[in-house]
């Protein structure tokens, strides 16, 4: 019994002396051990800040066709509701009342359109032949091109100038195509007038689907909706301040694996209704450029080489398959879905998991087995991941807890990961060796 008492007294005395030494250690001479059981490494990732909005598909444009009763007497429609038409498709016929007046009007319109085509071709030729100066900061690198009502200014920045040049050419080529179609239509009607003497066919200047025909000859006579679709939805007042035109967007349709890539195309400047006691909603639209691969497409991707072989051996089968695929993913106005709008994104960003972001900083686990407090600058938060703008590199171990165990400069120990132990990891030359030995001795 006396030995047990001396043993208990010795243990109590040993604990008391150690506590006294720790409490008197104002200069931190006694080594502190931090036990870390939750840690991870910083990594690189593509982070996004997205907004999810319910949307419905609708035709991107609706064009209205009218009939000028002063030019003649309506005869018949050449199309029906639901028909798909292209530029130049005949829509309706009418009988002219004055042949010579109508012929002169066509000749005058043809002359006008020819002049507009020449002006567009001249402007396109000038901008194509214009060489962007290589000196970005030379004020004389600005240039003005005028062609009647066409006005272009090339900015000083070479990169911006190249972009604007390409944008200008695309726009003018589009206008030139439309004018050539208009000229062809006018020439066809003039030829028909001279052939029949009094009958004319009005051709469609647009491609799309015939949405409405007024059999009572009320205006508009015909409504054509475009084949291209857009997604429409509503934004709250706060959301309206966050969303900008041109932001990337991805549409996920309901009851379908189809996903479409696009951009926010338009934002309403006025709400649908003005109510004092209700929050305002602003309409927005998004247009789409191409579809994302769905699950079926992903499966097909795994066998691309086989598909290429099939194309070489049997092109007809591939065409039939493509037609079937298009039918399976046919999109129609009225389909509902969710639009994911990318408000911000950071590609290849250094990131950590959210639980390692403690009190506006991180606890770095150094290779020498010590903890180091580091202040960091953060960016996007995405799915429990935090972007590190400044203060930490990728591939660095950071401690997440227990928080009370984290002390700057302290030696840390972690639970032994038996599955990760091997002969190489237990080498005294490895930086982890000190932490391993400290952990064993602390036990």
C-alpha positions as CSV (number, residue, x, y, z in Angstrom):
1,X,0.0,0.0,0.0
2,X,2.9,2.3,0.9
3,X,4.5,1.7,-2.5
4,X,1.2,2.6,-4.3
5,X,0.9,5.8,-2.3
6,X,4.5,6.8,-3.3
7,X,3.8,5.9,-6.9
8,X,0.6,8.1,-6.9
9,X,2.4,10.9,-5.2
10,X,5.2,10.7,-7.8
11,X,2.7,10.9,-10.7
12,X,0.9,13.8,-9.2
13,X,4.2,15.6,-8.6
14,X,5.4,14.9,-12.2
15,X,2.2,16.3,-13.7
16,X,2.3,19.4,-11.4
17,X,5.9,20.1,-12.3
18,X,5.1,19.9,-16.1
19,X,2.1,22.1,-15.7
20,X,4.1,24.6,-13.8
21,X,6.8,24.7,-16.5
22,X,4.3,25.1,-19.2
23,X,2.6,28.0,-17.4
24,X,5.9,29.7,-16.8
25,X,7.0,29.2,-20.4
26,X,6.4,32.8,-21.5
27,X,9.2,32.6,-24.2
28,X,7.7,29.4,-25.7
29,X,10.9,27.5,-25.1
30,X,9.0,24.3,-24.4
31,X,7.9,22.6,-27.6
32,X,4.2,22.4,-28.1
33,X,2.6,19.5,-30.0
34,X,-0.5,20.1,-32.2
35,X,-2.6,17.1,-33.0
36,X,-4.2,17.4,-36.5
37,X,-6.7,14.8,-37.7
38,X,-8.3,16.8,-40.5
39,X,-6.2,18.2,-43.3
40,X,-6.1,18.4,-47.1
41,X,-4.0,19.9,-49.9
42,X,-4.6,22.9,-52.1
43,X,-5.3,22.1,-55.7
44,X,-6.2,23.7,-59.0
45,X,-9.8,23.7,-60.2
46,X,-12.2,25.6,-62.5
47,X,-14.5,27.5,-60.3
48,X,-17.8,29.2,-61.2
49,X,-20.4,31.4,-59.6
50,X,-23.7,30.4,-61.3
51,X,-27.3,31.5,-61.1
52,X,-30.0,29.0,-61.8
53,X,-33.3,30.3,-63.4
54,X,-36.4,28.4,-64.7
55,X,-37.0,29.2,-68.4
56,X,-39.2,28.3,-71.3
57,X,-38.3,28.0,-75.0
58,X,-39.8,30.3,-77.6
59,X,-39.1,31.4,-81.1
60,X,-36.2,33.9,-81.2
61,X,-38.0,36.2,-83.7
62,X,-41.4,36.8,-85.2
63,X,-41.7,38.6,-88.5
64,X,-44.9,40.0,-89.9
65,X,-45.9,40.1,-93.6
66,X,-48.3,42.8,-94.9
67,X,-50.3,43.2,-98.1
68,X,-50.6,46.7,-99.6
69,X,-54.1,46.8,-101.0
70,X,-53.3,49.9,-103.1
71,X,-51.0,47.7,-105.3
72,X,-53.6,45.2,-106.4
73,X,-56.2,42.6,-105.6
74,X,-55.4,39.6,-103.4
75,X,-55.7,36.2,-105.1
76,X,-54.6,33.3,-102.9
77,X,-52.3,32.0,-100.2
78,X,-49.5,29.6,-101.3
79,X,-48.6,28.4,-97.7
80,X,-50.5,27.1,-94.7
81,X,-50.0,27.4,-91.0
82,X,-47.2,25.2,-89.8
83,X,-45.3,25.2,-93.1
84,X,-41.6,25.7,-93.0
85,X,-40.4,28.3,-95.5
86,X,-37.0,29.7,-96.6
87,X,-36.0,33.0,-98.1
88,X,-37.7,33.2,-101.6
89,X,-40.6,30.8,-100.8
90,X,-43.8,32.1,-102.4
91,X,-46.3,33.3,-99.8
92,X,-49.3,34.7,-101.7
93,X,-50.3,36.1,-105.1
94,X,-52.1,39.2,-106.1
95,X,-53.3,40.9,-109.4
96,X,-51.8,44.3,-110.1
97,X,-54.1,47.1,-111.2
98,X,-51.5,49.2,-113.1
99,X,-48.9,47.3,-115.1
100,X,-46.6,50.2,-116.1
101,X,-46.7,51.9,-112.6
102,X,-45.8,48.5,-111.0
103,X,-43.0,47.9,-113.5
104,X,-41.5,51.3,-113.0
105,X,-41.7,50.8,-109.2
106,X,-39.8,47.5,-109.5
107,X,-37.1,49.1,-111.7
108,X,-36.7,51.9,-109.2
109,X,-36.3,49.5,-106.3
110,X,-33.8,47.3,-108.2
111,X,-31.7,50.4,-108.9
112,X,-31.8,51.4,-105.2
113,X,-30.8,47.9,-104.0
114,X,-28.0,47.7,-106.6
115,X,-26.6,51.0,-105.3
116,X,-26.7,49.7,-101.7
117,X,-24.9,46.5,-102.8
118,X,-22.2,48.4,-104.4
119,X,-21.7,50.6,-101.3
120,X,-21.5,47.5,-99.1
121,X,-19.0,45.8,-101.4
122,X,-16.8,48.9,-101.5
123,X,-16.8,49.2,-97.7
124,X,-16.0,45.5,-97.3
125,X,-13.1,45.8,-99.8
126,X,-11.7,48.8,-98.0
127,X,-11.7,47.2,-94.6
128,X,-10.3,43.9,-95.9
129,X,-7.4,45.8,-97.5
130,X,-6.7,47.9,-94.5
131,X,-3.6,46.7,-92.5
132,X,-3.8,47.2,-88.8
133,X,-0.7,49.2,-87.6
134,X,1.6,47.1,-85.4
135,X,2.3,49.9,-82.9
136,X,-0.5,49.7,-80.4
137,X,0.2,53.0,-78.7
138,X,0.6,55.2,-81.8
139,X,-2.3,57.6,-81.8
140,X,-2.0,57.8,-85.6
141,X,-3.1,54.1,-85.8
142,X,-6.7,55.3,-85.8
143,X,-8.4,55.3,-89.2
144,X,-11.8,56.4,-90.4
145,X,-13.5,54.7,-93.4
146,X,-16.6,56.4,-94.8
147,X,-18.8,55.1,-97.6
148,X,-21.9,57.2,-97.9
149,X,-23.7,56.3,-94.6
150,X,-21.1,53.7,-93.5
151,X,-18.8,54.9,-90.8
152,X,-16.0,52.8,-89.1
153,X,-13.4,53.8,-86.6
154,X,-10.4,51.5,-85.9
155,X,-9.2,51.9,-82.3
156,X,-5.6,52.3,-81.2
157,X,-5.2,48.9,-79.6
158,X,-4.1,46.4,-82.2
159,X,-5.9,43.5,-80.6
160,X,-9.1,45.4,-80.3
161,X,-8.7,46.7,-83.8
162,X,-8.4,43.2,-85.2
163,X,-11.5,42.1,-83.3
164,X,-13.5,45.1,-84.5
165,X,-12.4,44.5,-88.1
166,X,-13.6,40.9,-88.1
167,X,-16.8,41.9,-86.4
168,X,-17.4,44.7,-89.0
169,X,-16.8,42.3,-91.9
170,X,-19.2,39.7,-90.5
171,X,-21.9,42.3,-90.1
172,X,-21.4,43.8,-93.5
173,X,-21.3,40.3,-95.2
174,X,-24.6,39.5,-93.5
175,X,-26.1,42.8,-94.8
176,X,-24.8,42.1,-98.3
177,X,-26.4,38.6,-98.3
178,X,-29.7,40.1,-97.3
179,X,-29.5,42.7,-100.0
180,X,-28.6,40.1,-102.7
181,X,-31.7,38.1,-101.6
182,X,-33.8,41.2,-101.8
183,X,-32.5,41.9,-105.3
184,X,-33.2,38.4,-106.5
185,X,-36.8,38.6,-105.2
186,X,-37.4,42.0,-107.0
187,X,-35.9,40.6,-110.2
188,X,-38.1,37.5,-110.0
189,X,-41.2,39.6,-109.4
190,X,-40.4,41.8,-112.4
191,X,-39.8,38.8,-114.6
192,X,-43.1,37.3,-113.5
193,X,-45.0,40.6,-114.1
194,X,-43.6,40.9,-117.6
195,X,-44.5,37.2,-118.3
196,X,-48.0,37.2,-116.9
197,X,-48.9,40.9,-117.5
198,X,-50.8,41.3,-114.2
199,X,-50.0,38.5,-111.7
200,X,-47.3,38.7,-109.0
201,X,-46.1,36.3,-106.3
202,X,-44.8,37.8,-103.0
203,X,-41.8,35.8,-101.7
204,X,-40.8,35.4,-98.1
205,X,-37.8,37.5,-97.0
206,X,-37.4,35.3,-94.0
207,X,-36.8,31.6,-93.1
208,X,-39.0,30.0,-90.4
209,X,-42.4,28.5,-89.6
210,X,-45.7,29.9,-90.7
211,X,-47.3,30.7,-87.3
212,X,-50.4,32.6,-88.4
213,X,-52.4,33.3,-91.6
214,X,-55.2,35.8,-91.7
215,X,-57.8,34.3,-94.0
216,X,-59.9,37.5,-93.4
217,X,-57.0,39.5,-95.0
218,X,-56.5,41.4,-91.7
219,X,-53.1,42.9,-90.9
220,X,-50.6,41.4,-90.4
221,X,-51.5,39.0,-93.2
222,X,-48.9,36.3,-92.3
223,X,-46.7,35.8,-89.2
224,X,-43.5,33.9,-89.5
225,X,-41.6,32.7,-86.4
226,X,-37.9,31.8,-86.7
227,X,-36.7,28.2,-86.4
228,X,-34.0,29.4,-84.0
229,X,-35.2,29.2,-80.4
230,X,-34.4,31.3,-77.3
231,X,-34.9,30.7,-73.6
232,X,-37.0,33.3,-71.7
233,X,-37.3,33.9,-68.0
234,X,-37.6,36.5,-65.3
235,X,-35.0,38.1,-63.0
236,X,-35.7,39.7,-59.6
237,X,-34.5,43.2,-58.8
238,X,-31.3,41.9,-57.1
239,X,-30.6,39.4,-59.9
240,X,-31.1,42.1,-62.6
241,X,-28.1,43.9,-61.1
242,X,-25.9,40.7,-61.3
243,X,-26.7,39.5,-64.8
244,X,-25.1,41.1,-67.8
245,X,-25.6,40.7,-71.5
246,X,-23.1,38.3,-73.0
247,X,-22.7,36.1,-69.9
248,X,-22.3,32.4,-70.7
249,X,-25.3,30.2,-70.1
250,X,-26.1,26.5,-70.3
251,X,-29.7,25.2,-70.7
252,X,-30.7,21.9,-69.2
253,X,-34.1,20.8,-70.5
254,X,-36.7,19.0,-68.4
255,X,-37.4,15.4,-69.1
256,X,-34.4,15.3,-71.5
257,X,-30.6,14.8,-71.4
258,X,-30.1,17.6,-73.9
259,X,-28.0,20.6,-72.9
260,X,-27.4,23.7,-74.9
261,X,-24.6,26.2,-74.7
262,X,-25.4,29.9,-75.2
263,X,-25.2,33.4,-73.9
264,X,-27.6,35.9,-72.2
265,X,-28.9,37.8,-75.2
266,X,-31.1,40.6,-73.9
267,X,-32.2,42.1,-70.6
268,X,-35.3,44.2,-70.1
269,X,-34.8,47.7,-68.8
270,X,-38.4,47.9,-67.5
271,X,-40.3,45.4,-65.4
272,X,-43.3,43.5,-66.6
273,X,-45.5,45.5,-64.3
274,X,-45.1,48.3,-61.8
275,X,-46.5,47.5,-58.3
276,X,-45.6,49.3,-55.1
277,X,-46.2,46.3,-52.9
278,X,-44.7,43.7,-55.1
279,X,-41.1,43.0,-56.2
280,X,-40.4,43.8,-59.9
281,X,-39.5,41.1,-62.4
282,X,-37.4,41.8,-65.5
283,X,-37.6,39.6,-68.6
284,X,-34.4,38.2,-70.0
285,X,-33.6,35.9,-73.0
286,X,-30.7,33.6,-73.9
287,X,-29.8,32.4,-77.3
288,X,-27.9,29.2,-78.1
289,X,-25.0,28.3,-80.4
290,X,-24.5,24.6,-80.0
291,X,-25.6,21.6,-78.0
292,X,-23.6,19.8,-75.3
293,X,-23.1,16.0,-75.5
294,X,-25.7,14.1,-73.7
295,X,-25.3,10.6,-72.2
296,X,-26.0,8.9,-75.5
297,X,-23.4,11.1,-77.3
298,X,-20.9,10.4,-74.6
299,X,-21.3,6.7,-75.2
300,X,-20.8,7.3,-78.9
301,X,-17.6,9.3,-78.2
302,X,-16.0,6.2,-76.7
303,X,-16.2,4.5,-80.1
304,X,-15.2,7.4,-82.3
305,X,-12.7,5.2,-84.2
306,X,-15.5,2.7,-85.0
307,X,-17.7,5.5,-86.2
308,X,-15.1,6.9,-88.5
309,X,-14.7,3.4,-89.9
310,X,-18.4,3.2,-90.4
311,X,-18.4,6.5,-92.2
312,X,-15.8,5.2,-94.6
313,X,-17.8,2.0,-95.3
314,X,-21.4,3.1,-95.2
315,X,-22.1,6.9,-95.3
316,X,-25.9,6.3,-95.8
317,X,-26.2,4.5,-92.4
318,X,-24.5,7.4,-90.6
319,X,-26.9,9.9,-92.3
320,X,-29.9,7.8,-91.2
321,X,-28.4,7.7,-87.6
322,X,-27.9,11.4,-87.6
323,X,-31.5,12.0,-88.7
324,X,-32.8,9.8,-86.0
325,X,-30.7,11.6,-83.4
326,X,-32.0,15.0,-84.6
327,X,-35.5,13.7,-84.3
328,X,-34.9,12.4,-80.8
329,X,-33.6,15.8,-79.6
330,X,-36.1,18.0,-81.5
331,X,-36.7,21.2,-79.7
332,X,-40.0,23.0,-79.8
333,X,-41.4,26.3,-78.4
334,X,-42.9,25.7,-75.0
335,X,-40.3,23.3,-73.7
336,X,-39.2,24.1,-70.1
337,X,-35.8,23.9,-68.5
338,X,-33.3,25.4,-66.2
339,X,-30.7,28.0,-67.3
340,X,-27.4,28.1,-65.6
341,X,-25.9,31.6,-66.0
342,X,-22.2,31.9,-65.2
343,X,-21.8,35.2,-63.3
344,X,-18.1,34.7,-62.7
345,X,-15.6,32.0,-63.4
346,X,-11.9,31.3,-62.7
347,X,-10.2,28.7,-64.8
348,X,-7.2,26.8,-63.3
349,X,-7.5,28.6,-60.0
350,X,-5.7,27.6,-56.9
351,X,-8.3,26.4,-54.4
352,X,-8.8,24.7,-51.0
353,X,-11.8,23.1,-49.4
354,X,-14.0,25.4,-47.4
355,X,-13.3,23.7,-44.0
356,X,-9.6,24.6,-44.3
357,X,-10.4,28.3,-44.6
358,X,-10.3,29.3,-40.9
359,X,-10.6,32.9,-39.6
360,X,-9.7,34.5,-43.0
361,X,-6.6,32.4,-43.4
362,X,-5.1,28.9,-43.5
363,X,-2.8,26.8,-41.4
364,X,0.0,25.5,-43.6
365,X,1.6,22.2,-42.7
366,X,5.3,22.7,-43.5
367,X,7.6,19.9,-44.6
368,X,9.6,20.4,-41.4
369,X,6.6,19.3,-39.4
370,X,5.5,22.7,-38.1
371,X,2.3,24.7,-38.5
372,X,2.4,28.2,-40.1
373,X,-0.4,30.7,-40.0
374,X,-0.9,32.3,-43.5
375,X,-3.2,35.1,-44.4
376,X,-4.7,34.6,-47.9
377,X,-6.7,36.6,-50.4
378,X,-9.8,34.7,-51.6
379,X,-12.0,34.9,-54.7
380,X,-14.9,32.7,-55.8
381,X,-16.7,30.2,-53.5
382,X,-18.0,27.3,-55.5
383,X,-19.4,24.0,-54.0
384,X,-17.5,24.1,-50.7
385,X,-14.3,25.2,-52.6
386,X,-12.6,28.5,-52.0
387,X,-10.4,30.2,-54.7
388,X,-7.0,31.5,-53.4
389,X,-6.0,34.6,-55.3
390,X,-2.9,35.3,-53.3
391,X,-1.0,33.7,-50.4
392,X,-0.9,30.0,-51.2
393,X,0.3,27.7,-54.0
394,X,-1.2,24.5,-55.3
395,X,-0.2,21.2,-53.7
396,X,0.4,22.6,-50.2
397,X,-1.0,20.7,-47.2
398,X,-3.3,22.8,-44.9
399,X,-4.8,21.8,-41.6
400,X,-8.6,22.0,-40.9
401,X,-8.9,20.8,-37.4
402,X,-9.3,20.5,-34.5
403,X,-9.1,24.3,-34.5
404,X,-8.1,24.5,-30.8
405,X,-5.0,22.4,-31.7
406,X,-3.7,24.8,-34.3
407,X,-0.9,27.0,-33.0
408,X,1.6,29.0,-35.1
409,X,5.1,27.4,-35.1
410,X,3.9,24.3,-33.2
411,X,5.0,20.8,-34.2
412,X,2.1,18.9,-35.6
413,X,1.3,15.2,-35.5
414,X,-1.4,13.4,-37.5
415,X,-3.0,10.0,-37.3
416,X,-1.0,7.2,-38.9
417,X,-2.3,6.3,-42.3
418,X,-1.3,2.6,-42.3
419,X,-2.4,2.0,-45.9
420,X,0.0,4.7,-47.1
421,X,3.0,3.5,-45.1
422,X,5.8,1.8,-47.0
423,X,9.6,1.4,-46.8
424,X,10.3,4.7,-48.6
425,X,8.0,6.8,-46.4
426,X,9.8,5.6,-43.3
427,X,13.2,6.7,-44.5
428,X,14.9,9.2,-42.1
429,X,15.7,11.3,-45.2
430,X,12.0,12.1,-45.8
431,X,10.6,15.3,-44.3
432,X,7.7,13.3,-42.9
433,X,10.1,11.3,-40.7
434,X,10.2,14.0,-38.0
435,X,6.4,14.2,-37.7
436,X,6.2,10.4,-37.6
437,X,8.8,10.1,-34.8
438,X,7.2,13.1,-32.9
439,X,3.8,11.4,-33.1
440,X,5.1,8.1,-31.8
441,X,7.0,9.7,-28.9
442,X,4.0,11.9,-28.0
443,X,1.9,8.7,-27.5
